[in-house]
Amino acid sequence: MVMAMICEKMGWTYSEYVNQPDWFLQLLIMKFGADAEHQNRLNKELKHASK
């Protein structure tokens, strides 16, 4: 599932994915997780502010 998400977000084919170094793929996973957490915080703030 993670591979599909990374390929979708990066616009990569399977071949491009498997040719990336593992350390870079791990950084992308961490970045996407941090981005999602940040977006969740913003959404909660917006929801709270609109009450």
N, CA and C atoms as a LAMMPS dump frame, in Angstrom:
ITEM: TIMESTEP
0
ITEM: NUMBER OF ATOMS
153
ITEM: BOX BOUNDS ff ff ff
-5.0000000000000000e+02 5.0000000000000000e+02
-5.0000000000000000e+02 5.0000000000000000e+02
-5.0000000000000000e+02 5.0000000000000000e+02
ITEM: ATOMS id mol type element x y z
1 1 1 N 0.823 -1.197 0
2 1 2 C 0 0 0
3 1 3 C 0.869 1.263 0
4 2 1 N 1.944 1.248 0.779
5 2 2 C 2.837 2.408 0.841
6 2 3 C 3.473 2.656 -0.524
7 3 1 N 3.86 1.589 -1.199
8 3 2 C 4.477 1.735 -2.514
9 3 3 C 3.516 2.437 -3.477
10 4 1 N 2.273 2.036 -3.465
11 4 2 C 1.282 2.645 -4.357
12 4 3 C 1.092 4.124 -4.031
13 5 1 N 1.058 4.456 -2.735
14 5 2 C 0.887 5.849 -2.336
15 5 3 C 2.071 6.697 -2.798
16 6 1 N 3.273 6.185 -2.602
17 6 2 C 4.468 6.931 -3.003
18 6 3 C 4.484 7.113 -4.522
19 7 1 N 4.198 6.052 -5.263
20 7 2 C 4.186 6.163 -6.724
21 7 3 C 3.157 7.193 -7.184
22 8 1 N 1.984 7.18 -6.561
23 8 2 C 0.935 8.136 -6.927
24 8 3 C 1.375 9.574 -6.635
25 9 1 N 1.883 9.797 -5.424
26 9 2 C 2.279 11.154 -5.032
27 9 3 C 3.46 11.679 -5.839
28 10 1 N 4.4 10.799 -6.151
29 10 2 C 5.608 11.221 -6.849
30 10 3 C 5.474 11.124 -8.371
31 11 1 N 4.413 10.479 -8.853
32 11 2 C 4.239 10.31 -10.286
33 11 3 C 5.207 9.289 -10.875
34 12 1 N 5.604 8.311 -10.058
35 12 2 C 6.587 7.312 -10.473
36 12 3 C 5.921 6.055 -10.99
37 13 1 N 6.638 5.34 -11.829
38 13 2 C 6.273 3.98 -12.202
39 13 3 C 6.857 3.033 -11.158
40 14 1 N 6.482 1.761 -11.249
41 14 2 C 7.053 0.76 -10.339
42 14 3 C 8.573 0.713 -10.489
43 15 1 N 9.053 0.755 -11.732
44 15 2 C 10.503 0.707 -11.975
45 15 3 C 11.218 1.884 -11.331
46 16 1 N 10.628 3.062 -11.434
47 16 2 C 11.241 4.233 -10.807
48 16 3 C 11.264 4.077 -9.288
49 17 1 N 10.196 3.516 -8.731
50 17 2 C 10.138 3.295 -7.283
51 17 3 C 11.252 2.365 -6.826
52 18 1 N 11.378 1.211 -7.473
53 18 2 C 12.358 0.224 -7.014
54 18 3 C 13.795 0.678 -7.248
55 19 1 N 13.988 1.681 -8.082
56 19 2 C 15.337 2.204 -8.321
57 19 3 C 15.74 3.295 -7.335
58 20 1 N 14.857 3.626 -6.383
59 20 2 C 15.18 4.639 -5.373
60 20 3 C 15.906 3.964 -4.213
61 21 1 N 16.844 4.658 -3.59
62 21 2 C 17.5 4.092 -2.404
63 21 3 C 16.518 3.997 -1.236
64 22 1 N 16.685 2.965 -0.427
65 22 2 C 15.789 2.738 0.713
66 22 3 C 15.736 3.935 1.654
67 23 1 N 16.89 4.586 1.888
68 23 2 C 16.902 5.712 2.817
69 23 3 C 16.01 6.841 2.3
70 24 1 N 15.96 7.019 0.973
71 24 2 C 15.135 8.078 0.402
72 24 3 C 13.653 7.742 0.529
73 25 1 N 13.3 6.489 0.308
74 25 2 C 11.908 6.073 0.468
75 25 3 C 11.457 6.245 1.913
76 26 1 N 12.338 5.935 2.866
77 26 2 C 11.999 6.129 4.277
78 26 3 C 11.792 7.609 4.598
79 27 1 N 12.605 8.473 4.007
80 27 2 C 12.419 9.918 4.214
81 27 3 C 11.077 10.385 3.658
82 28 1 N 10.705 9.875 2.495
83 28 2 C 9.409 10.24 1.918
84 28 3 C 8.267 9.792 2.823
85 29 1 N 8.359 8.583 3.352
86 29 2 C 7.317 8.081 4.253
87 29 3 C 7.199 8.978 5.478
88 30 1 N 8.336 9.369 6.051
89 30 2 C 8.323 10.257 7.216
90 30 3 C 7.745 11.623 6.848
91 31 1 N 8.119 12.146 5.688
92 31 2 C 7.616 13.449 5.257
93 31 3 C 6.106 13.413 5.037
94 32 1 N 5.621 12.381 4.358
95 32 2 C 4.182 12.284 4.111
96 32 3 C 3.413 12.155 5.416
97 33 1 N 3.979 11.43 6.38
98 33 2 C 3.347 11.322 7.695
99 33 3 C 3.294 12.663 8.406
100 34 1 N 4.392 13.396 8.365
101 34 2 C 4.44 14.721 8.997
102 34 3 C 3.476 15.681 8.305
103 35 1 N 3.403 15.613 6.985
104 35 2 C 2.465 16.461 6.241
105 35 3 C 1.023 16.165 6.637
106 36 1 N 0.693 14.883 6.788
107 36 2 C -0.667 14.491 7.177
108 36 3 C -0.99 14.982 8.589
109 37 1 N -0.042 14.855 9.503
110 37 2 C -0.266 15.339 10.871
111 37 3 C -0.484 16.848 10.882
112 38 1 N 0.323 17.563 10.109
113 38 2 C 0.184 19.018 10.027
114 38 3 C -1.195 19.394 9.471
115 39 1 N -1.619 18.708 8.412
116 39 2 C -2.923 19.001 7.82
117 39 3 C -4.046 18.695 8.798
118 40 1 N -3.906 17.614 9.557
119 40 2 C -4.924 17.283 10.564
120 40 3 C -5.024 18.364 11.628
121 41 1 N -3.87 18.884 12.064
122 41 2 C -3.887 19.977 13.052
123 41 3 C -4.578 21.211 12.482
124 42 1 N -4.266 21.551 11.235
125 42 2 C -4.904 22.716 10.617
126 42 3 C -6.409 22.525 10.504
127 43 1 N -6.828 21.334 10.12
128 43 2 C -8.256 21.047 9.999
129 43 3 C -8.966 21.183 11.334
130 44 1 N -8.331 20.691 12.412
131 44 2 C -8.928 20.814 13.74
132 44 3 C -9.029 22.27 14.159
133 45 1 N -7.98 23.062 13.865
134 45 2 C -8.004 24.483 14.207
135 45 3 C -9.106 25.213 13.45
136 46 1 N -9.256 24.902 12.17
137 46 2 C -10.299 25.533 11.372
138 46 3 C -11.683 25.145 11.876
139 47 1 N -11.849 23.878 12.217
140 47 2 C -13.136 23.403 12.73
141 47 3 C -13.454 24.099 14.053
142 48 1 N -12.453 24.215 14.914
143 48 2 C -12.652 24.86 16.212
144 48 3 C -12.953 26.357 16.038
145 49 1 N -12.27 27.002 15.107
146 49 2 C -12.458 28.442 14.885
147 49 3 C -13.815 28.76 14.288
148 50 1 N -14.397 27.817 13.578
149 50 2 C -15.667 28.096 12.913
150 50 3 C -16.872 27.887 13.837
151 51 1 N -16.634 27.45 15.068
152 51 2 C -17.748 27.237 16.017
153 51 3 C -18.131 28.506 16.711
